Amino acid sequence: MNNTAQDIAPLLSPFDNFTPVQVKFVSVASKVPALLSLWGSIFIIYDIIGTEHSRTKRLKNAYHRMMLGLSISDCIFSFFAWFLSTWPQPKDTIHSNFLWGNVGNDATCDAQGFMTQMGGISSIYYTAVLSLYYLLFVKYSWKEKDFQKIEPFLHFAVIGFAIASATTLLVKGLFNPAMPMCYINRYPFWCDGEECIRGANDHIFEYALFITPVAIALLVIVISMSTLVVHAWIQESKIRRLSKPSLQQTDRRNRLTKIVFKRALRYVGAYILTWLPGVAFTMTVLAAESKENFNSDAIFVLAAFTCIITPLNGLFNAMIYTESTISSLLKKMKARLTNESIVSTASGF
């Protein structure tokens, strides 16, 4: 990082009291979950655009276009942030006491931070767009042609903000060694003013380009899902008051609404389950900076939990997308590949 560990006196960090075993655990714990997430996201992508038939059929539907964007974002985020984890971090960093396996340099650190921001933010906002999509289709009875009027602007906003925010952070030199990946941070950790080699005023950008965007996305999701819950409850109440002749036809529509509603709740549940640990970990580290004493064991538990749970978003999405467990998802993937192989062989004759 321009200065080696011998050039700078280390500053206090919330990870200094981690044992060597804890450091190694946090450095590698995310790799297997990240591979599982990649596997799930790639399955969704293949199901949507893997063949000419699937492309023709699925890309006509806004839901599948949203899922394609979400899954590509999850692939970027899972690989660069959670599978690579500490590998791209500079090997000559002063923070070698709480990093393990770091074999990179400034350029690889910047690249990891850039891709992490771009993939993570776009994944968050595609989830928010998906919740908005469900609200418009279920409660307000939008059709494909209605959603197509605003869909290009939504894609542009999600991808545009992800790239713009990542570029801003890169230009400001804010992608620096952290636990367990290069992301928004000062270097050295918790430096102040002229002590900082890179990343001064990181908190301003961290709140503006990470914490606040996540909070806004979560707000959109909560409002959308709360509105859907109320709508579902009102519809259920209406059905109970209907006369029997009209009940059967209305009940068919209601069953379809329930299916869509439950799927929406599952996607949102997966988002909350995977992202809240990371937000809690970030906020805990920020809060620890203002304290002379902090609980390193609690920070380790949050770090470990984040590394295991947060990378799984792509896997959870694939399980919801296919309405499968992990084992049945594996069988479906095998069956799909086998069927495509048979079709390809037959077409060759």
TORKOL-4160 file (C-alpha; in steps of 0.2 Angstrom, whole numbers, padded with zeros to 4 digits, m for minus):
349
<pt num="1" X="0000" Y="0000" Z="0000"/>
<pt num="2" X="0014" Y="0012" Z="m0004"/>
<pt num="3" X="0021" Y="0010" Z="0014"/>
<pt num="4" X="0026" Y="m0007" Z="0021"/>
<pt num="5" X="0022" Y="m0013" Z="0038"/>
<pt num="6" X="0040" Y="m0008" Z="0044"/>
<pt num="7" X="0036" Y="0010" Z="0039"/>
<pt num="8" X="0021" Y="0013" Z="0050"/>
<pt num="9" X="0017" Y="0010" Z="0068"/>
<pt num="10" X="0001" Y="0000" Z="0069"/>
<pt num="11" X="m0015" Y="0008" Z="0075"/>
<pt num="12" X="m0028" Y="0000" Z="0086"/>
<pt num="13" X="m0042" Y="m0010" Z="0076"/>
<pt num="14" X="m0057" Y="m0020" Z="0081"/>
<pt num="15" X="m0048" Y="m0036" Z="0075"/>
<pt num="16" X="m0031" Y="m0034" Z="0084"/>
<pt num="17" X="m0037" Y="m0046" Z="0097"/>
<pt num="18" X="m0042" Y="m0060" Z="0085"/>
<pt num="19" X="m0032" Y="m0076" Z="0088"/>
<pt num="20" X="m0023" Y="m0083" Z="0073"/>
<pt num="21" X="m0037" Y="m0097" Z="0072"/>
<pt num="22" X="m0050" Y="m0084" Z="0072"/>
<pt num="23" X="m0041" Y="m0074" Z="0058"/>
<pt num="24" X="m0039" Y="m0089" Z="0047"/>
<pt num="25" X="m0057" Y="m0094" Z="0050"/>
<pt num="26" X="m0064" Y="m0077" Z="0045"/>
<pt num="27" X="m0052" Y="m0077" Z="0030"/>
<pt num="28" X="m0059" Y="m0094" Z="0023"/>
<pt num="29" X="m0076" Y="m0096" Z="0030"/>
<pt num="30" X="m0085" Y="m0087" Z="0015"/>
<pt num="31" X="m0077" Y="m0097" Z="0001"/>
<pt num="32" X="m0089" Y="m0113" Z="0002"/>
<pt num="33" X="m0105" Y="m0102" Z="0004"/>
<pt num="34" X="m0099" Y="m0091" Z="m0010"/>
<pt num="35" X="m0097" Y="m0106" Z="m0022"/>
<pt num="36" X="m0114" Y="m0112" Z="m0017"/>
<pt num="37" X="m0121" Y="m0095" Z="m0021"/>
<pt num="38" X="m0112" Y="m0095" Z="m0038"/>
<pt num="39" X="m0119" Y="m0112" Z="m0042"/>
<pt num="40" X="m0137" Y="m0106" Z="m0038"/>
<pt num="41" X="m0135" Y="m0089" Z="m0048"/>
<pt num="42" X="m0127" Y="m0098" Z="m0063"/>
<pt num="43" X="m0142" Y="m0110" Z="m0063"/>
<pt num="44" X="m0154" Y="m0096" Z="m0064"/>
<pt num="45" X="m0145" Y="m0087" Z="m0078"/>
<pt num="46" X="m0143" Y="m0104" Z="m0088"/>
<pt num="47" X="m0162" Y="m0107" Z="m0085"/>
<pt num="48" X="m0166" Y="m0090" Z="m0092"/>
<pt num="49" X="m0154" Y="m0088" Z="m0107"/>
<pt num="50" X="m0145" Y="m0105" Z="m0108"/>
<pt num="51" X="m0154" Y="m0110" Z="m0124"/>
<pt num="52" X="m0162" Y="m0102" Z="m0138"/>
<pt num="53" X="m0179" Y="m0109" Z="m0133"/>
<pt num="54" X="m0177" Y="m0103" Z="m0115"/>
<pt num="55" X="m0171" Y="m0085" Z="m0121"/>
<pt num="56" X="m0186" Y="m0084" Z="m0132"/>
<pt num="57" X="m0198" Y="m0089" Z="m0119"/>
<pt num="58" X="m0192" Y="m0082" Z="m0103"/>
<pt num="59" X="m0185" Y="m0065" Z="m0108"/>
<pt num="60" X="m0203" Y="m0060" Z="m0113"/>
<pt num="61" X="m0207" Y="m0060" Z="m0095"/>
<pt num="62" X="m0202" Y="m0045" Z="m0084"/>
<pt num="63" X="m0200" Y="m0057" Z="m0069"/>
<pt num="64" X="m0186" Y="m0067" Z="m0078"/>
<pt num="65" X="m0178" Y="m0051" Z="m0084"/>
<pt num="66" X="m0177" Y="m0045" Z="m0066"/>
<pt num="67" X="m0171" Y="m0062" Z="m0060"/>
<pt num="68" X="m0157" Y="m0061" Z="m0074"/>
<pt num="69" X="m0151" Y="m0045" Z="m0067"/>
<pt num="70" X="m0151" Y="m0050" Z="m0049"/>
<pt num="71" X="m0142" Y="m0066" Z="m0053"/>
<pt num="72" X="m0128" Y="m0058" Z="m0063"/>
<pt num="73" X="m0126" Y="m0046" Z="m0049"/>
<pt num="74" X="m0125" Y="m0060" Z="m0036"/>
<pt num="75" X="m0112" Y="m0069" Z="m0046"/>
<pt num="76" X="m0101" Y="m0054" Z="m0046"/>
<pt num="77" X="m0104" Y="m0051" Z="m0028"/>
<pt num="78" X="m0101" Y="m0069" Z="m0023"/>
<pt num="79" X="m0085" Y="m0071" Z="m0033"/>
<pt num="80" X="m0076" Y="m0055" Z="m0030"/>
<pt num="81" X="m0081" Y="m0052" Z="m0012"/>
<pt num="82" X="m0084" Y="m0068" Z="m0004"/>
<pt num="83" X="m0074" Y="m0081" Z="m0014"/>
<pt num="84" X="m0059" Y="m0071" Z="m0016"/>
<pt num="85" X="m0060" Y="m0064" Z="0002"/>
<pt num="86" X="m0043" Y="m0059" Z="0008"/>
<pt num="87" X="m0033" Y="m0065" Z="m0007"/>
<pt num="88" X="m0033" Y="m0049" Z="m0017"/>
<pt num="89" X="m0028" Y="m0039" Z="m0001"/>
<pt num="90" X="m0010" Y="m0032" Z="m0002"/>
<pt num="91" X="0003" Y="m0044" Z="0005"/>
<pt num="92" X="0013" Y="m0029" Z="0012"/>
<pt num="93" X="m0001" Y="m0022" Z="0022"/>
<pt num="94" X="0002" Y="m0016" Z="0039"/>
<pt num="95" X="m0013" Y="m0026" Z="0044"/>
<pt num="96" X="m0006" Y="m0043" Z="0042"/>
<pt num="97" X="m0010" Y="m0046" Z="0060"/>
<pt num="98" X="m0028" Y="m0049" Z="0056"/>
<pt num="99" X="m0027" Y="m0054" Z="0038"/>
<pt num="100" X="m0022" Y="m0071" Z="0031"/>
<pt num="101" X="m0019" Y="m0077" Z="0014"/>
<pt num="102" X="m0017" Y="m0059" Z="0007"/>
<pt num="103" X="m0006" Y="m0061" Z="m0008"/>
<pt num="104" X="m0012" Y="m0046" Z="m0019"/>
<pt num="105" X="m0007" Y="m0027" Z="m0021"/>
<pt num="106" X="m0015" Y="m0010" Z="m0022"/>
<pt num="107" X="m0022" Y="m0014" Z="m0040"/>
<pt num="108" X="m0030" Y="m0031" Z="m0035"/>
<pt num="109" X="m0037" Y="m0022" Z="m0019"/>
<pt num="110" X="m0045" Y="m0008" Z="m0029"/>
<pt num="111" X="m0052" Y="m0021" Z="m0042"/>
<pt num="112" X="m0060" Y="m0031" Z="m0028"/>
<pt num="113" X="m0068" Y="m0016" Z="m0019"/>
<pt num="114" X="m0074" Y="m0010" Z="m0036"/>
<pt num="115" X="m0083" Y="m0026" Z="m0041"/>
<pt num="116" X="m0089" Y="m0029" Z="m0023"/>
<pt num="117" X="m0098" Y="m0012" Z="m0023"/>
<pt num="118" X="m0105" Y="m0014" Z="m0041"/>
<pt num="119" X="m0111" Y="m0032" Z="m0038"/>
<pt num="120" X="m0117" Y="m0029" Z="m0020"/>
<pt num="121" X="m0127" Y="m0013" Z="m0023"/>
<pt num="122" X="m0135" Y="m0019" Z="m0040"/>
<pt num="123" X="m0140" Y="m0035" Z="m0030"/>
<pt num="124" X="m0148" Y="m0025" Z="m0017"/>
<pt num="125" X="m0158" Y="m0014" Z="m0029"/>
<pt num="126" X="m0163" Y="m0028" Z="m0040"/>
<pt num="127" X="m0171" Y="m0036" Z="m0025"/>
<pt num="128" X="m0180" Y="m0019" Z="m0021"/>
<pt num="129" X="m0186" Y="m0018" Z="m0039"/>
<pt num="130" X="m0192" Y="m0036" Z="m0038"/>
<pt num="131" X="m0202" Y="m0032" Z="m0023"/>
<pt num="132" X="m0209" Y="m0017" Z="m0032"/>
<pt num="133" X="m0213" Y="m0028" Z="m0047"/>
<pt num="134" X="m0223" Y="m0039" Z="m0036"/>
<pt num="135" X="m0233" Y="m0025" Z="m0028"/>
<pt num="136" X="m0238" Y="m0017" Z="m0045"/>
<pt num="137" X="m0243" Y="m0034" Z="m0053"/>
<pt num="138" X="m0252" Y="m0041" Z="m0038"/>
<pt num="139" X="m0261" Y="m0026" Z="m0029"/>
<pt num="140" X="m0262" Y="m0014" Z="m0044"/>
<pt num="141" X="m0265" Y="m0027" Z="m0058"/>
<pt num="142" X="m0252" Y="m0021" Z="m0069"/>
<pt num="143" X="m0248" Y="m0030" Z="m0086"/>
<pt num="144" X="m0232" Y="m0034" Z="m0094"/>
<pt num="145" X="m0235" Y="m0019" Z="m0106"/>
<pt num="146" X="m0237" Y="m0007" Z="m0091"/>
<pt num="147" X="m0221" Y="m0013" Z="m0083"/>
<pt num="148" X="m0211" Y="m0011" Z="m0099"/>
<pt num="149" X="m0214" Y="0007" Z="m0099"/>
<pt num="150" X="m0204" Y="0010" Z="m0083"/>
<pt num="151" X="m0193" Y="m0006" Z="m0084"/>
<pt num="152" X="m0178" Y="0002" Z="m0094"/>
<pt num="153" X="m0177" Y="0017" Z="m0082"/>
<pt num="154" X="m0176" Y="0004" Z="m0067"/>
<pt num="155" X="m0162" Y="m0006" Z="m0075"/>
<pt num="156" X="m0153" Y="0010" Z="m0079"/>
<pt num="157" X="m0155" Y="0017" Z="m0062"/>
<pt num="158" X="m0149" Y="0001" Z="m0054"/>
<pt num="159" X="m0134" Y="m0002" Z="m0065"/>
<pt num="160" X="m0130" Y="0017" Z="m0066"/>
<pt num="161" X="m0129" Y="0020" Z="m0048"/>
<pt num="162" X="m0119" Y="0004" Z="m0045"/>
<pt num="163" X="m0106" Y="0009" Z="m0057"/>
<pt num="164" X="m0106" Y="0027" Z="m0052"/>
<pt num="165" X="m0104" Y="0024" Z="m0034"/>
<pt num="166" X="m0090" Y="0011" Z="m0037"/>
<pt num="167" X="m0081" Y="0023" Z="m0048"/>
<pt num="168" X="m0082" Y="0037" Z="m0035"/>
<pt num="169" X="m0075" Y="0026" Z="m0021"/>
<pt num="170" X="m0061" Y="0020" Z="m0033"/>
<pt num="171" X="m0056" Y="0038" Z="m0037"/>
<pt num="172" X="m0056" Y="0043" Z="m0019"/>
<pt num="173" X="m0045" Y="0029" Z="m0014"/>
<pt num="174" X="m0057" Y="0022" Z="m0002"/>
<pt num="175" X="m0055" Y="0003" Z="m0006"/>
<pt num="176" X="m0042" Y="m0002" Z="0007"/>
<pt num="177" X="m0038" Y="m0018" Z="0017"/>
<pt num="178" X="m0052" Y="m0023" Z="0029"/>
<pt num="179" X="m0060" Y="m0039" Z="0036"/>
<pt num="180" X="m0062" Y="m0050" Z="0026"/>
<pt num="181" X="m0060" Y="m0040" Z="0010"/>
<pt num="182" X="m0055" Y="m0024" Z="0002"/>
<pt num="183" X="m0069" Y="m0012" Z="0004"/>
<pt num="184" X="m0073" Y="0006" Z="0010"/>
<pt num="185" X="m0060" Y="0009" Z="0023"/>
<pt num="186" X="m0046" Y="0021" Z="0029"/>
<pt num="187" X="m0028" Y="0015" Z="0028"/>
<pt num="188" X="m0021" Y="0012" Z="0041"/>
<pt num="189" X="m0037" Y="0006" Z="0050"/>
<pt num="190" X="m0044" Y="0020" Z="0061"/>
<pt num="191" X="m0031" Y="0033" Z="0056"/>
<pt num="192" X="m0036" Y="0051" Z="0058"/>
<pt num="193" X="m0032" Y="0066" Z="0047"/>
<pt num="194" X="m0014" Y="0067" Z="0041"/>
<pt num="195" X="m0011" Y="0049" Z="0049"/>
<pt num="196" X="m0021" Y="0042" Z="0034"/>
<pt num="197" X="m0011" Y="0036" Z="0019"/>
<pt num="198" X="m0028" Y="0033" Z="0009"/>
<pt num="199" X="m0046" Y="0034" Z="0012"/>
<pt num="200" X="m0048" Y="0050" Z="0023"/>
<pt num="201" X="m0067" Y="0054" Z="0026"/>
<pt num="202" X="m0072" Y="0036" Z="0023"/>
<pt num="203" X="m0086" Y="0037" Z="0034"/>
<pt num="204" X="m0095" Y="0050" Z="0024"/>
<pt num="205" X="m0094" Y="0039" Z="0008"/>
<pt num="206" X="m0098" Y="0023" Z="0018"/>
<pt num="207" X="m0114" Y="0031" Z="0024"/>
<pt num="208" X="m0118" Y="0039" Z="0008"/>
<pt num="209" X="m0114" Y="0025" Z="m0004"/>
<pt num="210" X="m0117" Y="0009" Z="0006"/>
<pt num="211" X="m0127" Y="0011" Z="0023"/>
<pt num="212" X="m0139" Y="0023" Z="0016"/>
<pt num="213" X="m0142" Y="0014" Z="m0001"/>
<pt num="214" X="m0145" Y="m0002" Z="0009"/>
<pt num="215" X="m0157" Y="0007" Z="0021"/>
<pt num="216" X="m0167" Y="0014" Z="0006"/>
<pt num="217" X="m0168" Y="m0002" Z="m0003"/>
<pt num="218" X="m0174" Y="m0010" Z="0013"/>
<pt num="219" X="m0187" Y="0003" Z="0015"/>
<pt num="220" X="m0194" Y="0000" Z="m0002"/>
<pt num="221" X="m0194" Y="m0018" Z="0001"/>
<pt num="222" X="m0203" Y="m0016" Z="0018"/>
<pt num="223" X="m0216" Y="m0004" Z="0011"/>
<pt num="224" X="m0219" Y="m0015" Z="m0004"/>
<pt num="225" X="m0221" Y="m0031" Z="0006"/>
<pt num="226" X="m0231" Y="m0023" Z="0020"/>
<pt num="227" X="m0243" Y="m0016" Z="0007"/>
<pt num="228" X="m0245" Y="m0033" Z="m0001"/>
<pt num="229" X="m0248" Y="m0041" Z="0016"/>
<pt num="230" X="m0262" Y="m0029" Z="0019"/>
<pt num="231" X="m0269" Y="m0032" Z="0002"/>
<pt num="232" X="m0269" Y="m0051" Z="0004"/>
<pt num="233" X="m0278" Y="m0049" Z="0021"/>
<pt num="234" X="m0291" Y="m0038" Z="0013"/>
<pt num="235" X="m0293" Y="m0050" Z="m0002"/>
<pt num="236" X="m0295" Y="m0065" Z="0010"/>
<pt num="237" X="m0308" Y="m0055" Z="0020"/>
<pt num="238" X="m0318" Y="m0051" Z="0004"/>
<pt num="239" X="m0318" Y="m0070" Z="m0001"/>
<pt num="240" X="m0326" Y="m0075" Z="0015"/>
<pt num="241" X="m0340" Y="m0063" Z="0012"/>
<pt num="242" X="m0344" Y="m0068" Z="m0006"/>
<pt num="243" X="m0359" Y="m0079" Z="m0010"/>
<pt num="244" X="m0355" Y="m0096" Z="m0016"/>
<pt num="245" X="m0359" Y="m0094" Z="m0035"/>
<pt num="246" X="m0345" Y="m0081" Z="m0036"/>
<pt num="247" X="m0333" Y="m0089" Z="m0024"/>
<pt num="248" X="m0326" Y="m0102" Z="m0036"/>
<pt num="249" X="m0320" Y="m0090" Z="m0049"/>
<pt num="250" X="m0313" Y="m0078" Z="m0037"/>
<pt num="251" X="m0305" Y="m0092" Z="m0027"/>
<pt num="252" X="m0295" Y="m0096" Z="m0042"/>
<pt num="253" X="m0288" Y="m0079" Z="m0044"/>
<pt num="254" X="m0285" Y="m0078" Z="m0025"/>
<pt num="255" X="m0274" Y="m0094" Z="m0026"/>
<pt num="256" X="m0264" Y="m0087" Z="m0040"/>
<pt num="257" X="m0261" Y="m0071" Z="m0030"/>
<pt num="258" X="m0256" Y="m0081" Z="m0014"/>
<pt num="259" X="m0243" Y="m0091" Z="m0025"/>
<pt num="260" X="m0236" Y="m0075" Z="m0031"/>
<pt num="261" X="m0237" Y="m0067" Z="m0014"/>
<pt num="262" X="m0228" Y="m0081" Z="m0005"/>
<pt num="263" X="m0214" Y="m0081" Z="m0018"/>
<pt num="264" X="m0212" Y="m0062" Z="m0015"/>
<pt num="265" X="m0210" Y="m0065" Z="0003"/>
<pt num="266" X="m0197" Y="m0078" Z="0001"/>
<pt num="267" X="m0186" Y="m0067" Z="m0010"/>
<pt num="268" X="m0188" Y="m0053" Z="0003"/>
<pt num="269" X="m0184" Y="m0065" Z="0017"/>
<pt num="270" X="m0169" Y="m0072" Z="0009"/>
<pt num="271" X="m0163" Y="m0054" Z="0006"/>
<pt num="272" X="m0165" Y="m0049" Z="0025"/>
<pt num="273" X="m0158" Y="m0065" Z="0031"/>
<pt num="274" X="m0142" Y="m0063" Z="0021"/>
<pt num="275" X="m0139" Y="m0044" Z="0022"/>
<pt num="276" X="m0144" Y="m0040" Z="0040"/>
<pt num="277" X="m0128" Y="m0049" Z="0047"/>
<pt num="278" X="m0117" Y="m0038" Z="0036"/>
<pt num="279" X="m0125" Y="m0022" Z="0040"/>
<pt num="280" X="m0125" Y="m0027" Z="0059"/>
<pt num="281" X="m0106" Y="m0031" Z="0058"/>
<pt num="282" X="m0102" Y="m0014" Z="0049"/>
<pt num="283" X="m0112" Y="m0004" Z="0061"/>
<pt num="284" X="m0104" Y="m0013" Z="0076"/>
<pt num="285" X="m0086" Y="m0009" Z="0069"/>
<pt num="286" X="m0091" Y="0009" Z="0067"/>
<pt num="287" X="m0098" Y="0010" Z="0084"/>
<pt num="288" X="m0082" Y="0002" Z="0091"/>
<pt num="289" X="m0072" Y="0016" Z="0084"/>
<pt num="290" X="m0079" Y="0028" Z="0097"/>
<pt num="291" X="m0076" Y="0017" Z="0112"/>
<pt num="292" X="m0059" Y="0014" Z="0121"/>
<pt num="293" X="m0065" Y="m0004" Z="0125"/>
<pt num="294" X="m0075" Y="m0015" Z="0114"/>
<pt num="295" X="m0079" Y="m0034" Z="0114"/>
<pt num="296" X="m0068" Y="m0042" Z="0101"/>
<pt num="297" X="m0077" Y="m0059" Z="0104"/>
<pt num="298" X="m0094" Y="m0051" Z="0099"/>
<pt num="299" X="m0086" Y="m0043" Z="0083"/>
<pt num="300" X="m0078" Y="m0060" Z="0079"/>
<pt num="301" X="m0095" Y="m0069" Z="0080"/>
<pt num="302" X="m0103" Y="m0056" Z="0069"/>
<pt num="303" X="m0089" Y="m0057" Z="0057"/>
<pt num="304" X="m0090" Y="m0076" Z="0056"/>
<pt num="305" X="m0109" Y="m0076" Z="0055"/>
<pt num="306" X="m0108" Y="m0063" Z="0041"/>
<pt num="307" X="m0095" Y="m0073" Z="0031"/>
<pt num="308" X="m0106" Y="m0089" Z="0032"/>
<pt num="309" X="m0123" Y="m0082" Z="0029"/>
<pt num="310" X="m0121" Y="m0066" Z="0018"/>
<pt num="311" X="m0113" Y="m0076" Z="0003"/>
<pt num="312" X="m0128" Y="m0088" Z="0002"/>
<pt num="313" X="m0140" Y="m0075" Z="m0006"/>
<pt num="314" X="m0138" Y="m0083" Z="m0024"/>
<pt num="315" X="m0142" Y="m0100" Z="m0017"/>
<pt num="316" X="m0157" Y="m0095" Z="m0008"/>
<pt num="317" X="m0164" Y="m0086" Z="m0023"/>
<pt num="318" X="m0161" Y="m0102" Z="m0034"/>
<pt num="319" X="m0171" Y="m0112" Z="m0021"/>
<pt num="320" X="m0185" Y="m0100" Z="m0022"/>
<pt num="321" X="m0184" Y="m0098" Z="m0041"/>
<pt num="322" X="m0186" Y="m0117" Z="m0043"/>
<pt num="323" X="m0196" Y="m0120" Z="m0027"/>
<pt num="324" X="m0183" Y="m0133" Z="m0022"/>
<pt num="325" X="m0172" Y="m0139" Z="m0008"/>
<pt num="326" X="m0153" Y="m0140" Z="m0011"/>
<pt num="327" X="m0154" Y="m0158" Z="m0015"/>
<pt num="328" X="m0169" Y="m0157" Z="m0027"/>
<pt num="329" X="m0160" Y="m0141" Z="m0035"/>
<pt num="330" X="m0145" Y="m0152" Z="m0038"/>
<pt num="331" X="m0156" Y="m0165" Z="m0046"/>
<pt num="332" X="m0165" Y="m0152" Z="m0057"/>
<pt num="333" X="m0149" Y="m0145" Z="m0063"/>
<pt num="334" X="m0143" Y="m0163" Z="m0068"/>
<pt num="335" X="m0159" Y="m0166" Z="m0077"/>
<pt num="336" X="m0158" Y="m0150" Z="m0086"/>
<pt num="337" X="m0141" Y="m0153" Z="m0092"/>
<pt num="338" X="m0145" Y="m0171" Z="m0097"/>
<pt num="339" X="m0160" Y="m0165" Z="m0107"/>
<pt num="340" X="m0150" Y="m0152" Z="m0116"/>
<pt num="341" X="m0137" Y="m0164" Z="m0120"/>
<pt num="342" X="m0150" Y="m0176" Z="m0127"/>
<pt num="343" X="m0157" Y="m0162" Z="m0137"/>
<pt num="344" X="m0140" Y="m0156" Z="m0144"/>
<pt num="345" X="m0136" Y="m0174" Z="m0149"/>
<pt num="346" X="m0152" Y="m0177" Z="m0158"/>
<pt num="347" X="m0151" Y="m0161" Z="m0167"/>
<pt num="348" X="m0134" Y="m0167" Z="m0174"/>
<pt num="349" X="m0142" Y="m0181" Z="m0184"/>
